[in-house]
């Protein structure tokens, strides 16, 4: 059974191009959801779907019984990642879950029209996601995974991961103050580039071609 979240913040967005997992394996589409802890409806719904997936998995994936150390994909953003590292500041006050799929998910806006530009859905914007849960038993790892079915962008947000907005990059004190300025040269320069000092004839005693402006070696042909 699938579940549609409330408004969540998107992080590590890979919903237009699949990404190869850090530990290798098949490329997958994925997005990490930062769920506010105040959204108890979404969080309780996820816990309920995880328990349902455990019960189904007892017979289908876990050889008759739920393992005592059954991994689940939902984490406390105020705690630590499975690697032991603390979650980032953007995860504070949130529950964190990553949903993935082998097939590209449906991606739409509030108008229910497909979003085709990958730049429109980025890490930091706000979305809703339709997700599902399933049991897995692979290479000694037993747990519950989270599948990604569809994404709906709700609104923009501050980008995560160092992305800079156009206003930050080129507005405010970074606003361009004037038109193009020719580099300043000297009376001895050609097009703003200073002439090398040699003899009155130009570069190191070579004559300068009046057509091309380039030095001509003794015996050379002008205009080439």
C-alpha angles and dihedrals in degrees: 000000000000126000129204115214128219121244109318135168118250123228133172090018114198102154100123099043124029119241128215110237117248090246092049129248135113118346113253140187111239148161132189115228121212104203117194110238087229089068094084092161092063095040094048089046090054093049089050092051091047091055091047090051090050092054092048091045093054090079102024102043112003101058096247105320140056110255114244090232099045111167118228127194098227119096138180108249090209089060136050139300120244086260090062095251120127117252117253124268091259089065096059112122092013141100111232129216133163119214122194142175140186091225122058111262124234109264119197141158131231088280089059090240118136116262109224102171110085090205090066094068111048141152105287101032122110123251146157119233134201108217140170135199132226140172122248135189111186132153091342094311115120125184151095123296130200120229125204119223108162143353130210119192112223105178145331123272141177107299118247127216100041098300111156125210122228090248092054092046101044109010135080112016088358093062112130108253104199151352129289114301123209111234109257116249135172134252086272095053131103115213091342095307114117119241115243112248115244123112131337086270095068130251112032092325096314119132117244118236107238090212103047099020090228125129115260120212118229107283093019125134121250120236096031 
